[in-house]
Amino acid sequence: MTVTEVDANDVRNVIIVGSGPAGYTAAIYTARANLNPVVFTGSVTAGGELMNTTDVENYPGFPDGILGPELMANFEAQARRFGADIQYEDVVDVDLASHPKVVTLGNGDSYRARTVIIATGSAYRHLGIDGEQRLSGFGVSWCATCDGFFFRNQEVAVVGGGDSAMEEALFLTKFASKVYVIHRRDELRASHIMAQRALDNDKIEFIWDSVVTHLSGEDKLHTAGIENLKTGQRSTLDISGLFVAIGQDPRTELVKDVLDLNDDGTIKVAHPSSQTNIDGVFAAGDVIDPTYRQAVTAAGTGCVAAQDVEHYLINLG
Ligand code: NAP
């Protein structure tokens, strides 16, 4: 169905784009407020980044931890319980300035709503080096949980010094014979507990002050070129897997031409509210947060956005 005419009956109260902790929390709150939200989860990204995680140990309420995909399945079930309309579709276009706002899906359908919550999260950062794209899926990966299994008894490397890199490296020790962690400084950014676990693990070897300069291999990854930034020394590392864990960038492709962004690429909101520069458009989760980026903080801003929508609709009458 392609919408060509505005029929008031078709206009939803709220469309939520994204299905990580922010999107689903917004869905739970708006559904409980009887606003009948529709959530577009994304076709392959449904559940957001926690779908690529193993144990989540710091989400409050789960003293023994919970698997990322299980946590997201719980979020979804809770939103469904209150009647959220959850659709595993990709949003390909938005018209946020119009009244009502129009959201177009990959299958050609269009939906209209009085308000929209953008909760599109963030996307993995790439190294931007020779061989990275070509060997993506052939040894180069951004998800140890998804691909670690293929590297049983092989030597692999992880790039990065944050919590993600430590988590990837620790997970890979279950399969790989050896895991190098290549970090551009001599100090980790990761939290103390994650860093210590990695430093204590015999299978993990740190390559400090170094970057990967290029990747080689005919049809699959064979070697990584390494440069020590302090000494300038160049070397080659024989590995069959390279996991890139150097952070994420906010996913703003859909809205970057219409919503105001901050210098770091996140969507600008009128803190502490979730209001963007366009009336009736709200944003939540990693897409507005360059700093904290935790599941619990994303859920928190999803709750804020839901309440902002509720107040906005009340004021609309
Ligand atoms: P992050 O904290 O931003 O760390 C990114 C790491 O990659 C940094 O060590 C950075 O080096 C390095 N890096 C960035 N660009 C690079 C480049 N072009 N080349 C080489 N290295 C590069 O990102 P994150 O680890 O994905 O974590 C993001 C947030 O999620 C954090 O708040 C983190 O605490 C959270 N998180 C938590 C958990 C957990 O608690 N279990 C797990 C995963 C993530 P520098 O240090 O030199 O900047």
py3Dmol code that shows the C-alpha trace and the ligand (Angstrom):
import py3Dmol

protein = """\
ATOM      1  CA  MET A   1       0.000   0.000   0.000  1.00  0.00           C
ATOM      2  CA  THR A   2       1.361   3.405  -0.906  1.00  0.00           C
ATOM      3  CA  VAL A   3      -0.344   6.256   0.859  1.00  0.00           C
ATOM      4  CA  THR A   4      -1.363   9.062  -1.402  1.00  0.00           C
ATOM      5  CA  GLU A   5      -4.210  10.632   0.548  1.00  0.00           C
ATOM      6  CA  VAL A   6      -4.344  11.672   4.172  1.00  0.00           C
ATOM      7  CA  ASP A   7      -7.026   9.705   5.963  1.00  0.00           C
ATOM      8  CA  ALA A   8      -7.199  10.676   9.633  1.00  0.00           C
ATOM      9  CA  ASN A   9      -8.053   7.105  10.605  1.00  0.00           C
ATOM     10  CA  ASP A  10      -4.746   5.905   9.230  1.00  0.00           C
ATOM     11  CA  VAL A  11      -2.672   8.338  11.214  1.00  0.00           C
ATOM     12  CA  ARG A  12      -0.855   6.651  14.076  1.00  0.00           C
ATOM     13  CA  ASN A  13      -0.026   8.360  17.320  1.00  0.00           C
ATOM     14  CA  VAL A  14       3.584   7.315  17.253  1.00  0.00           C
ATOM     15  CA  ILE A  15       6.025   5.483  15.024  1.00  0.00           C
ATOM     16  CA  ILE A  16       9.200   4.166  16.619  1.00  0.00           C
ATOM     17  CA  VAL A  17      12.165   3.534  14.335  1.00  0.00           C
ATOM     18  CA  GLY A  18      14.628   1.088  15.910  1.00  0.00           C
ATOM     19  CA  SER A  19      14.396  -1.845  18.264  1.00  0.00           C
ATOM     20  CA  GLY A  20      17.271  -1.713  20.710  1.00  0.00           C
ATOM     21  CA  PRO A  21      16.694  -0.964  24.403  1.00  0.00           C
ATOM     22  CA  ALA A  22      15.651   2.617  23.547  1.00  0.00           C
ATOM     23  CA  GLY A  23      13.115   1.691  20.862  1.00  0.00           C
ATOM     24  CA  TYR A  24      11.534  -1.135  22.824  1.00  0.00           C
ATOM     25  CA  THR A  25      11.375   0.863  26.050  1.00  0.00           C
ATOM     26  CA  ALA A  26       9.641   3.662  24.158  1.00  0.00           C
ATOM     27  CA  ALA A  27       7.275   0.992  22.775  1.00  0.00           C
ATOM     28  CA  ILE A  28       6.514  -0.415  26.238  1.00  0.00           C
ATOM     29  CA  TYR A  29       5.739   3.027  27.675  1.00  0.00           C
ATOM     30  CA  THR A  30       3.706   4.324  24.727  1.00  0.00           C
ATOM     31  CA  ALA A  31       1.790   1.038  24.475  1.00  0.00           C
ATOM     32  CA  ARG A  32       0.948   1.171  28.179  1.00  0.00           C
ATOM     33  CA  ALA A  33      -0.237   4.748  27.621  1.00  0.00           C
ATOM     34  CA  ASN A  34      -2.687   3.375  25.010  1.00  0.00           C
ATOM     35  CA  LEU A  35      -0.965   5.161  22.158  1.00  0.00           C
ATOM     36  CA  ASN A  36      -0.832   2.004  19.958  1.00  0.00           C
ATOM     37  CA  PRO A  37       2.783   2.467  18.810  1.00  0.00           C
ATOM     38  CA  VAL A  38       4.116   0.848  15.683  1.00  0.00           C
ATOM     39  CA  VAL A  39       7.764  -0.211  15.862  1.00  0.00           C
ATOM     40  CA  PHE A  40       9.878  -0.750  12.748  1.00  0.00           C
ATOM     41  CA  THR A  41      12.657  -2.978  14.009  1.00  0.00           C
ATOM     42  CA  GLY A  42      14.810  -3.201  10.886  1.00  0.00           C
ATOM     43  CA  SER A  43      14.870  -6.479   8.965  1.00  0.00           C
ATOM     44  CA  VAL A  44      18.372  -7.653   9.867  1.00  0.00           C
ATOM     45  CA  THR A  45      19.120  -5.337  12.769  1.00  0.00           C
ATOM     46  CA  ALA A  46      16.069  -6.206  14.893  1.00  0.00           C
ATOM     47  CA  GLY A  47      16.957  -6.146  18.569  1.00  0.00           C
ATOM     48  CA  GLY A  48      19.925  -3.851  17.974  1.00  0.00           C
ATOM     49  CA  GLU A  49      23.455  -4.392  19.067  1.00  0.00           C
ATOM     50  CA  LEU A  50      22.744  -6.557  22.099  1.00  0.00           C
ATOM     51  CA  MET A  51      21.836  -9.299  19.627  1.00  0.00           C
ATOM     52  CA  ASN A  52      25.585  -9.573  18.972  1.00  0.00           C
ATOM     53  CA  THR A  53      26.527  -9.811  22.634  1.00  0.00           C
ATOM     54  CA  THR A  54      26.867 -12.805  24.900  1.00  0.00           C
ATOM     55  CA  ASP A  55      26.503 -12.192  28.638  1.00  0.00           C
ATOM     56  CA  VAL A  56      25.099  -8.868  29.753  1.00  0.00           C
ATOM     57  CA  GLU A  57      26.230  -8.624  33.349  1.00  0.00           C
ATOM     58  CA  ASN A  58      25.399  -5.025  34.144  1.00  0.00           C
ATOM     59  CA  TYR A  59      21.738  -4.669  33.193  1.00  0.00           C
ATOM     60  CA  PRO A  60      19.996  -4.085  36.526  1.00  0.00           C
ATOM     61  CA  GLY A  61      17.510  -6.711  37.591  1.00  0.00           C
ATOM     62  CA  PHE A  62      19.508  -9.706  36.358  1.00  0.00           C
ATOM     63  CA  PRO A  63      21.911 -10.556  39.189  1.00  0.00           C
ATOM     64  CA  ASP A  64      23.275 -13.607  37.330  1.00  0.00           C
ATOM     65  CA  GLY A  65      23.494 -11.779  33.997  1.00  0.00           C
ATOM     66  CA  ILE A  66      21.453 -12.522  30.901  1.00  0.00           C
ATOM     67  CA  LEU A  67      22.325 -13.260  27.282  1.00  0.00           C
ATOM     68  CA  GLY A  68      21.963 -10.201  25.022  1.00  0.00           C
ATOM     69  CA  PRO A  69      19.498 -11.854  22.591  1.00  0.00           C
ATOM     70  CA  GLU A  70      17.442 -13.154  25.512  1.00  0.00           C
ATOM     71  CA  LEU A  71      17.282  -9.686  27.055  1.00  0.00           C
ATOM     72  CA  MET A  72      16.070  -8.248  23.743  1.00  0.00           C
ATOM     73  CA  ALA A  73      13.497 -11.028  23.349  1.00  0.00           C
ATOM     74  CA  ASN A  74      12.207 -10.023  26.798  1.00  0.00           C
ATOM     75  CA  PHE A  75      12.027  -6.361  25.758  1.00  0.00           C
ATOM     76  CA  GLU A  76      10.061  -7.324  22.668  1.00  0.00           C
ATOM     77  CA  ALA A  77       7.700  -9.645  24.561  1.00  0.00           C
ATOM     78  CA  GLN A  78       7.022  -6.896  27.098  1.00  0.00           C
ATOM     79  CA  ALA A  79       6.193  -4.397  24.333  1.00  0.00           C
ATOM     80  CA  ARG A  80       3.902  -6.936  22.625  1.00  0.00           C
ATOM     81  CA  ARG A  81       2.153  -7.660  25.923  1.00  0.00           C
ATOM     82  CA  PHE A  82       0.817  -4.101  25.919  1.00  0.00           C
ATOM     83  CA  GLY A  83      -0.162  -4.219  22.252  1.00  0.00           C
ATOM     84  CA  ALA A  84       2.764  -2.614  20.433  1.00  0.00           C
ATOM     85  CA  ASP A  85       2.584  -3.299  16.690  1.00  0.00           C
ATOM     86  CA  ILE A  86       6.067  -4.656  15.951  1.00  0.00           C
ATOM     87  CA  GLN A  87       7.099  -5.022  12.330  1.00  0.00           C
ATOM     88  CA  TYR A  88      10.429  -6.449  11.122  1.00  0.00           C
ATOM     89  CA  GLU A  89      10.762  -3.898   8.361  1.00  0.00           C
ATOM     90  CA  ASP A  90      13.421  -1.413   7.266  1.00  0.00           C
ATOM     91  CA  VAL A  91      12.595   2.257   7.097  1.00  0.00           C
ATOM     92  CA  VAL A  92      14.088   3.691   3.909  1.00  0.00           C
ATOM     93  CA  ASP A  93      12.720   7.230   3.924  1.00  0.00           C
ATOM     94  CA  VAL A  94      11.117   9.718   6.290  1.00  0.00           C
ATOM     95  CA  ASP A  95       9.268  12.988   5.837  1.00  0.00           C
ATOM     96  CA  LEU A  96       9.423  14.442   9.316  1.00  0.00           C
ATOM     97  CA  ALA A  97       8.542  18.047   8.538  1.00  0.00           C
ATOM     98  CA  SER A  98       5.088  17.215   7.140  1.00  0.00           C
ATOM     99  CA  HIS A  99       1.868  16.880   9.199  1.00  0.00           C
ATOM    100  CA  PRO A 100       1.325  14.018   9.680  1.00  0.00           C
ATOM    101  CA  LYS A 101       4.848  12.664   9.382  1.00  0.00           C
ATOM    102  CA  VAL A 102       5.423   9.963   6.782  1.00  0.00           C
ATOM    103  CA  VAL A 103       7.661   6.938   7.152  1.00  0.00           C
ATOM    104  CA  THR A 104       8.331   4.767   4.095  1.00  0.00           C
ATOM    105  CA  LEU A 105       9.418   1.142   4.332  1.00  0.00           C
ATOM    106  CA  GLY A 106      11.669  -0.991   2.156  1.00  0.00           C
ATOM    107  CA  ASN A 107       8.607  -2.874   0.887  1.00  0.00           C
ATOM    108  CA  GLY A 108       7.130   0.379  -0.449  1.00  0.00           C
ATOM    109  CA  ASP A 109       4.453   0.826   2.231  1.00  0.00           C
ATOM    110  CA  SER A 110       4.092   4.204   3.911  1.00  0.00           C
ATOM    111  CA  TYR A 111       2.861   4.904   7.415  1.00  0.00           C
ATOM    112  CA  ARG A 112       1.787   8.230   8.855  1.00  0.00           C
ATOM    113  CA  ALA A 113       1.936   9.419  12.429  1.00  0.00           C
ATOM    114  CA  ARG A 114       1.587  12.473  14.620  1.00  0.00           C
ATOM    115  CA  THR A 115       4.937  11.767  16.247  1.00  0.00           C
ATOM    116  CA  VAL A 116       8.079   9.794  15.457  1.00  0.00           C
ATOM    117  CA  ILE A 117      10.750   8.498  17.819  1.00  0.00           C
ATOM    118  CA  ILE A 118      14.134   7.911  16.173  1.00  0.00           C
ATOM    119  CA  ALA A 119      15.995   5.172  18.056  1.00  0.00           C
ATOM    120  CA  THR A 120      18.256   3.873  15.307  1.00  0.00           C
ATOM    121  CA  GLY A 121      21.288   3.240  17.527  1.00  0.00           C
ATOM    122  CA  SER A 122      24.807   3.131  16.181  1.00  0.00           C
ATOM    123  CA  ALA A 123      26.797   1.226  13.581  1.00  0.00           C
ATOM    124  CA  TYR A 124      30.220  -0.412  13.852  1.00  0.00           C
ATOM    125  CA  ARG A 125      33.135   1.808  12.909  1.00  0.00           C
ATOM    126  CA  HIS A 126      35.476   0.596  10.159  1.00  0.00           C
ATOM    127  CA  LEU A 127      39.260   0.927  10.086  1.00  0.00           C
ATOM    128  CA  GLY A 128      39.269   2.287   6.542  1.00  0.00           C
ATOM    129  CA  ILE A 129      42.374   0.313   5.541  1.00  0.00           C
ATOM    130  CA  ASP A 130      43.297  -1.653   2.442  1.00  0.00           C
ATOM    131  CA  GLY A 131      41.726  -5.106   2.326  1.00  0.00           C
ATOM    132  CA  GLU A 132      39.118  -4.457   5.043  1.00  0.00           C
ATOM    133  CA  GLN A 133      36.089  -4.309   2.760  1.00  0.00           C
ATOM    134  CA  ARG A 134      37.296  -6.983   0.352  1.00  0.00           C
ATOM    135  CA  LEU A 135      37.949  -9.471   3.160  1.00  0.00           C
ATOM    136  CA  SER A 136      34.833  -8.598   5.140  1.00  0.00           C
ATOM    137  CA  GLY A 137      33.114 -11.943   5.745  1.00  0.00           C
ATOM    138  CA  PHE A 138      36.313 -13.723   4.697  1.00  0.00           C
ATOM    139  CA  GLY A 139      38.183 -13.341   7.963  1.00  0.00           C
ATOM    140  CA  VAL A 140      37.325  -9.738   8.798  1.00  0.00           C
ATOM    141  CA  SER A 141      34.397  -9.396  11.163  1.00  0.00           C
ATOM    142  CA  TRP A 142      32.692  -6.966  13.549  1.00  0.00           C
ATOM    143  CA  CYS A 143      31.004  -9.648  15.635  1.00  0.00           C
ATOM    144  CA  ALA A 144      32.817 -12.376  17.554  1.00  0.00           C
ATOM    145  CA  THR A 145      29.539 -13.811  18.803  1.00  0.00           C
ATOM    146  CA  CYS A 146      28.406 -14.292  15.201  1.00  0.00           C
ATOM    147  CA  ASP A 147      31.674 -15.466  13.633  1.00  0.00           C
ATOM    148  CA  GLY A 148      33.998 -16.634  16.438  1.00  0.00           C
ATOM    149  CA  PHE A 149      32.995 -20.251  15.982  1.00  0.00           C
ATOM    150  CA  PHE A 150      34.667 -20.347  12.540  1.00  0.00           C
ATOM    151  CA  PHE A 151      38.098 -19.714  14.048  1.00  0.00           C
ATOM    152  CA  ARG A 152      38.460 -22.833  16.169  1.00  0.00           C
ATOM    153  CA  ASN A 153      42.171 -23.482  16.900  1.00  0.00           C
ATOM    154  CA  GLN A 154      43.276 -20.564  14.738  1.00  0.00           C
ATOM    155  CA  GLU A 155      45.102 -17.342  15.561  1.00  0.00           C
ATOM    156  CA  VAL A 156      43.003 -14.197  15.441  1.00  0.00           C
ATOM    157  CA  ALA A 157      43.312 -10.544  16.408  1.00  0.00           C
ATOM    158  CA  VAL A 158      41.008  -7.921  17.830  1.00  0.00           C
ATOM    159  CA  VAL A 159      41.553  -4.199  17.172  1.00  0.00           C
ATOM    160  CA  GLY A 160      40.584  -1.743  19.918  1.00  0.00           C
ATOM    161  CA  GLY A 161      41.101  -0.997  23.572  1.00  0.00           C
ATOM    162  CA  GLY A 162      37.557  -0.474  24.851  1.00  0.00           C
ATOM    163  CA  ASP A 163      35.023  -2.737  26.532  1.00  0.00           C
ATOM    164  CA  SER A 164      33.874  -4.102  23.181  1.00  0.00           C
ATOM    165  CA  ALA A 165      37.391  -5.168  22.228  1.00  0.00           C
ATOM    166  CA  MET A 166      37.916  -6.878  25.603  1.00  0.00           C
ATOM    167  CA  GLU A 167      34.570  -8.611  25.324  1.00  0.00           C
ATOM    168  CA  GLU A 168      35.338  -9.804  21.790  1.00  0.00           C
ATOM    169  CA  ALA A 169      38.820 -10.987  22.774  1.00  0.00           C
ATOM    170  CA  LEU A 170      37.579 -12.889  25.837  1.00  0.00           C
ATOM    171  CA  PHE A 171      34.802 -14.515  23.829  1.00  0.00           C
ATOM    172  CA  LEU A 172      37.244 -15.542  21.090  1.00  0.00           C
ATOM    173  CA  THR A 173      39.484 -17.363  23.588  1.00  0.00           C
ATOM    174  CA  LYS A 174      36.770 -20.037  23.685  1.00  0.00           C
ATOM    175  CA  PHE A 175      37.578 -20.960  20.086  1.00  0.00           C
ATOM    176  CA  ALA A 176      40.880 -19.519  18.912  1.00  0.00           C
ATOM    177  CA  SER A 177      44.292 -20.883  19.848  1.00  0.00           C
ATOM    178  CA  LYS A 178      45.565 -17.351  20.372  1.00  0.00           C
ATOM    179  CA  VAL A 179      44.005 -13.893  20.417  1.00  0.00           C
ATOM    180  CA  TYR A 180      46.070 -10.751  19.798  1.00  0.00           C
ATOM    181  CA  VAL A 181      44.647  -7.441  20.922  1.00  0.00           C
ATOM    182  CA  ILE A 182      46.056  -4.596  18.843  1.00  0.00           C
ATOM    183  CA  HIS A 183      45.627  -1.232  20.532  1.00  0.00           C
ATOM    184  CA  ARG A 184      46.895   2.144  19.349  1.00  0.00           C
ATOM    185  CA  ARG A 185      47.947   3.250  22.854  1.00  0.00           C
ATOM    186  CA  ASP A 186      49.611   1.571  25.840  1.00  0.00           C
ATOM    187  CA  GLU A 187      46.611   2.057  28.100  1.00  0.00           C
ATOM    188  CA  LEU A 188      43.189   0.470  27.763  1.00  0.00           C
ATOM    189  CA  ARG A 189      39.993   2.484  27.606  1.00  0.00           C
ATOM    190  CA  ALA A 190      37.988  -0.528  28.844  1.00  0.00           C
ATOM    191  CA  SER A 191      36.479  -0.648  32.334  1.00  0.00           C
ATOM    192  CA  HIS A 192      38.819  -2.026  34.986  1.00  0.00           C
ATOM    193  CA  ILE A 193      36.989  -5.330  35.389  1.00  0.00           C
ATOM    194  CA  MET A 194      36.930  -6.114  31.653  1.00  0.00           C
ATOM    195  CA  ALA A 195      40.526  -4.982  31.149  1.00  0.00           C
ATOM    196  CA  GLN A 196      41.764  -7.115  34.035  1.00  0.00           C
ATOM    197  CA  ARG A 197      39.981 -10.221  32.743  1.00  0.00           C
ATOM    198  CA  ALA A 198      41.655  -9.792  29.358  1.00  0.00           C
ATOM    199  CA  LEU A 199      45.066  -9.011  30.841  1.00  0.00           C
ATOM    200  CA  ASP A 200      44.827 -12.124  33.039  1.00  0.00           C
ATOM    201  CA  ASN A 201      43.889 -14.426  30.173  1.00  0.00           C
ATOM    202  CA  ASP A 202      46.825 -16.563  28.976  1.00  0.00           C
ATOM    203  CA  LYS A 203      45.459 -16.871  25.462  1.00  0.00           C
ATOM    204  CA  ILE A 204      45.425 -13.104  24.943  1.00  0.00           C
ATOM    205  CA  GLU A 205      48.550 -11.228  23.885  1.00  0.00           C
ATOM    206  CA  PHE A 206      48.507  -7.432  23.687  1.00  0.00           C
ATOM    207  CA  ILE A 207      50.250  -5.560  20.896  1.00  0.00           C
ATOM    208  CA  TRP A 208      50.502  -2.043  22.309  1.00  0.00           C
ATOM    209  CA  ASP A 209      50.930   1.339  20.603  1.00  0.00           C
ATOM    210  CA  SER A 210      50.129  -0.232  17.258  1.00  0.00           C
ATOM    211  CA  VAL A 211      47.723   0.034  14.366  1.00  0.00           C
ATOM    212  CA  VAL A 212      46.783  -2.280  11.525  1.00  0.00           C
ATOM    213  CA  THR A 213      47.936  -0.709   8.263  1.00  0.00           C
ATOM    214  CA  HIS A 214      46.533  -3.188   5.718  1.00  0.00           C
ATOM    215  CA  LEU A 215      45.111  -6.671   5.372  1.00  0.00           C
ATOM    216  CA  SER A 216      46.242  -9.293   2.871  1.00  0.00           C
ATOM    217  CA  GLY A 217      45.000 -12.621   1.620  1.00  0.00           C
ATOM    218  CA  GLU A 218      43.752 -13.871  -1.716  1.00  0.00           C
ATOM    219  CA  ASP A 219      40.283 -15.204  -0.936  1.00  0.00           C
ATOM    220  CA  LYS A 220      40.521 -15.047   2.851  1.00  0.00           C
ATOM    221  CA  LEU A 221      42.489 -13.125   5.412  1.00  0.00           C
ATOM    222  CA  HIS A 222      46.072 -14.295   5.743  1.00  0.00           C
ATOM    223  CA  THR A 223      48.135 -11.471   7.254  1.00  0.00           C
ATOM    224  CA  ALA A 224      47.760  -8.084   8.885  1.00  0.00           C
ATOM    225  CA  GLY A 225      50.351  -5.365   8.493  1.00  0.00           C
ATOM    226  CA  ILE A 226      51.148  -3.780  11.857  1.00  0.00           C
ATOM    227  CA  GLU A 227      52.865  -0.489  12.607  1.00  0.00           C
ATOM    228  CA  ASN A 228      54.174   0.481  16.009  1.00  0.00           C
ATOM    229  CA  LEU A 229      53.285   4.156  16.362  1.00  0.00           C
ATOM    230  CA  LYS A 230      56.067   4.862  18.872  1.00  0.00           C
ATOM    231  CA  THR A 231      58.984   3.202  17.086  1.00  0.00           C
ATOM    232  CA  GLY A 232      57.674   3.294  13.505  1.00  0.00           C
ATOM    233  CA  GLN A 233      58.573  -0.394  13.213  1.00  0.00           C
ATOM    234  CA  ARG A 234      56.473  -2.371  10.734  1.00  0.00           C
ATOM    235  CA  SER A 235      55.734  -6.067  11.020  1.00  0.00           C
ATOM    236  CA  THR A 236      53.383  -8.712   9.707  1.00  0.00           C
ATOM    237  CA  LEU A 237      51.035 -10.825  11.775  1.00  0.00           C
ATOM    238  CA  ASP A 238      49.782 -14.162  10.431  1.00  0.00           C
ATOM    239  CA  ILE A 239      46.131 -14.406  11.419  1.00  0.00           C
ATOM    240  CA  SER A 240      43.031 -15.910   9.900  1.00  0.00           C
ATOM    241  CA  GLY A 241      40.565 -13.651  11.704  1.00  0.00           C
ATOM    242  CA  LEU A 242      40.494  -9.936  12.490  1.00  0.00           C
ATOM    243  CA  PHE A 243      37.721  -8.536  14.648  1.00  0.00           C
ATOM    244  CA  VAL A 244      37.279  -4.777  14.478  1.00  0.00           C
ATOM    245  CA  ALA A 245      35.988  -3.361  17.786  1.00  0.00           C
ATOM    246  CA  ILE A 246      36.813   0.333  17.639  1.00  0.00           C
ATOM    247  CA  GLY A 247      33.440   1.755  18.591  1.00  0.00           C
ATOM    248  CA  GLN A 248      30.337   2.818  16.750  1.00  0.00           C
ATOM    249  CA  ASP A 249      28.937   5.847  14.987  1.00  0.00           C
ATOM    250  CA  PRO A 250      25.354   7.049  15.422  1.00  0.00           C
ATOM    251  CA  ARG A 251      23.069   5.791  12.651  1.00  0.00           C
ATOM    252  CA  THR A 252      21.631   8.984  11.253  1.00  0.00           C
ATOM    253  CA  GLU A 253      21.552   8.282   7.470  1.00  0.00           C
ATOM    254  CA  LEU A 254      17.744   8.583   7.455  1.00  0.00           C
ATOM    255  CA  VAL A 255      17.544  11.915   9.219  1.00  0.00           C
ATOM    256  CA  LYS A 256      20.880  13.694   8.801  1.00  0.00           C
ATOM    257  CA  ASP A 257      19.497  16.170   6.255  1.00  0.00           C
ATOM    258  CA  VAL A 258      16.471  17.172   8.316  1.00  0.00           C
ATOM    259  CA  LEU A 259      17.422  16.876  11.965  1.00  0.00           C
ATOM    260  CA  ASP A 260      20.104  19.001  13.591  1.00  0.00           C
ATOM    261  CA  LEU A 261      23.162  16.957  14.545  1.00  0.00           C
ATOM    262  CA  ASN A 262      25.933  17.612  17.049  1.00  0.00           C
ATOM    263  CA  ASP A 263      29.588  17.770  15.933  1.00  0.00           C
ATOM    264  CA  ASP A 264      30.047  14.137  17.018  1.00  0.00           C
ATOM    265  CA  GLY A 265      27.248  13.071  14.655  1.00  0.00           C
ATOM    266  CA  THR A 266      24.593  12.361  17.289  1.00  0.00           C
ATOM    267  CA  ILE A 267      21.107  13.851  16.920  1.00  0.00           C
ATOM    268  CA  LYS A 268      20.724  17.121  18.809  1.00  0.00           C
ATOM    269  CA  VAL A 269      17.978  16.997  21.443  1.00  0.00           C
ATOM    270  CA  ALA A 270      16.839  19.583  23.975  1.00  0.00           C
ATOM    271  CA  HIS A 271      18.266  17.808  27.027  1.00  0.00           C
ATOM    272  CA  PRO A 272      16.940  16.586  29.372  1.00  0.00           C
ATOM    273  CA  SER A 273      14.041  16.049  26.956  1.00  0.00           C
ATOM    274  CA  SER A 274      14.217  13.978  23.754  1.00  0.00           C
ATOM    275  CA  GLN A 275      12.795  16.767  21.555  1.00  0.00           C
ATOM    276  CA  THR A 276      14.689  17.305  18.281  1.00  0.00           C
ATOM    277  CA  ASN A 277      14.588  20.503  16.227  1.00  0.00           C
ATOM    278  CA  ILE A 278      11.401  19.310  14.502  1.00  0.00           C
ATOM    279  CA  ASP A 279       8.120  19.476  16.365  1.00  0.00           C
ATOM    280  CA  GLY A 280       6.781  16.024  17.191  1.00  0.00           C
ATOM    281  CA  VAL A 281      10.054  14.256  16.411  1.00  0.00           C
ATOM    282  CA  PHE A 282      11.936  12.753  19.320  1.00  0.00           C
ATOM    283  CA  ALA A 283      15.158  10.747  19.545  1.00  0.00           C
ATOM    284  CA  ALA A 284      16.552   8.288  22.068  1.00  0.00           C
ATOM    285  CA  GLY A 285      19.338   5.797  22.708  1.00  0.00           C
ATOM    286  CA  ASP A 286      22.821   5.603  21.188  1.00  0.00           C
ATOM    287  CA  VAL A 287      21.810   7.881  18.337  1.00  0.00           C
ATOM    288  CA  ILE A 288      21.747  10.827  20.796  1.00  0.00           C
ATOM    289  CA  ASP A 289      24.444   9.619  23.196  1.00  0.00           C
ATOM    290  CA  PRO A 290      28.165   9.968  22.450  1.00  0.00           C
ATOM    291  CA  THR A 291      29.208   9.218  26.019  1.00  0.00           C
ATOM    292  CA  TYR A 292      27.426   6.617  28.099  1.00  0.00           C
ATOM    293  CA  ARG A 293      26.003   4.241  25.479  1.00  0.00           C
ATOM    294  CA  GLN A 294      24.821   1.558  27.858  1.00  0.00           C
ATOM    295  CA  ALA A 295      21.740  -0.595  27.430  1.00  0.00           C
ATOM    296  CA  VAL A 296      20.332   0.879  30.622  1.00  0.00           C
ATOM    297  CA  THR A 297      20.941   4.505  29.600  1.00  0.00           C
ATOM    298  CA  ALA A 298      19.405   3.808  26.178  1.00  0.00           C
ATOM    299  CA  ALA A 299      16.366   2.296  27.867  1.00  0.00           C
ATOM    300  CA  GLY A 300      16.208   5.391  30.096  1.00  0.00           C
ATOM    301  CA  THR A 301      16.120   7.803  27.163  1.00  0.00           C
ATOM    302  CA  GLY A 302      13.556   5.571  25.425  1.00  0.00           C
ATOM    303  CA  CYS A 303      11.342   6.094  28.463  1.00  0.00           C
ATOM    304  CA  VAL A 304      11.955   9.853  28.277  1.00  0.00           C
ATOM    305  CA  ALA A 305      10.978   9.914  24.587  1.00  0.00           C
ATOM    306  CA  ALA A 306       7.778   7.972  25.260  1.00  0.00           C
ATOM    307  CA  GLN A 307       6.724  10.429  27.947  1.00  0.00           C
ATOM    308  CA  ASP A 308       7.631  13.388  25.721  1.00  0.00           C
ATOM    309  CA  VAL A 309       5.397  11.915  23.009  1.00  0.00           C
ATOM    310  CA  GLU A 310       2.564  11.474  25.483  1.00  0.00           C
ATOM    311  CA  HIS A 311       2.794  15.094  26.652  1.00  0.00           C
ATOM    312  CA  TYR A 312       3.100  16.353  23.085  1.00  0.00           C
ATOM    313  CA  LEU A 313      -0.052  14.482  22.031  1.00  0.00           C
ATOM    314  CA  ILE A 314      -1.961  15.761  25.065  1.00  0.00           C
ATOM    315  CA  ASN A 315      -0.975  19.311  24.123  1.00  0.00           C
ATOM    316  CA  LEU A 316      -2.087  18.651  20.541  1.00  0.00           C
ATOM    317  CA  GLY A 317      -5.450  17.762  21.978  1.00  0.00           C
TER     318      GLY A 317
END
"""
ligand_1 = """\
48
NAP
P 34.960 2.818 22.856
O 34.838 2.763 24.321
O 34.776 4.103 22.137
O 36.401 2.236 22.494
C 36.875 2.230 21.177
C 38.311 1.756 21.192
O 38.774 1.656 19.849
C 39.237 2.709 21.924
O 40.190 1.970 22.647
C 39.899 3.495 20.777
O 41.209 3.849 21.059
C 39.921 2.484 19.663
N 39.816 3.112 18.343
C 38.884 4.015 17.920
N 39.099 4.325 16.629
C 40.169 3.618 16.238
C 40.876 3.506 15.015
N 40.502 4.178 13.905
N 41.955 2.696 14.962
C 42.343 2.000 16.060
N 41.711 2.049 17.248
C 40.640 2.847 17.332
O 33.949 1.799 22.131
P 33.395 0.397 22.667
O 34.487 -0.433 23.215
O 32.606 -0.138 21.520
O 32.414 0.791 23.833
C 31.353 1.722 23.604
C 30.510 1.863 24.881
O 29.830 0.643 25.130
C 31.361 2.153 26.109
O 30.618 3.019 26.941
C 31.512 0.809 26.761
O 31.695 0.894 28.161
C 30.181 0.148 26.407
N 30.314 -1.311 26.385
C 30.166 -1.985 27.561
C 30.313 -3.367 27.614
C 30.172 -4.076 28.910
O 30.056 -3.439 29.941
N 30.179 -5.396 28.941
C 30.642 -4.074 26.453
C 30.800 -3.358 25.263
C 30.653 -1.978 25.251
P 41.537 4.994 22.158
O 41.337 4.316 23.484
O 42.944 5.340 21.881
O 40.576 6.105 21.888
"""
view = py3Dmol.view(width=600, height=400)
view.addModel(protein, "pdb")
view.setStyle({"model": 0}, {"cartoon": {"style": "trace"}})
view.addModel(ligand_1, "xyz")
view.setStyle({"model": 1}, {"stick": {}})
view.zoomTo()
view.show()
